[in-house]
Amino acid sequence: MKYIAKINIMPLKALLDPQGKAVTNSMKNLGFNKVSNVRIGKHITLEIEAGSEAAAGTRVDEACRKILSNPIIEGYEYTLHTE
């Protein structure tokens, strides 16, 4: 069965997010004074063939840990959907 994984990768909350900080400052300069603590990450979608949702989840988790994210500075979460 084909599954679609929707993955969000974000900097860990304990770490500074320089891109988010720059966007926060720019938004304040443009009059968006009530916006704060912008965090910028990555959104990835991929298709995966697997015999079950559990097997697909295992493979997606492995891909996130080994390739898609840097576990030292990023966390991730994902959802699986059937086509």
Protein Blocks (a to p, Z undefined) as FASTA:
>chain_A
ZZdddddddddfkbccfklmmmmmmmmmnopambghiacddddddddddfbfklmmmmmm
mmmmmmmpcfklpccddddddZZ
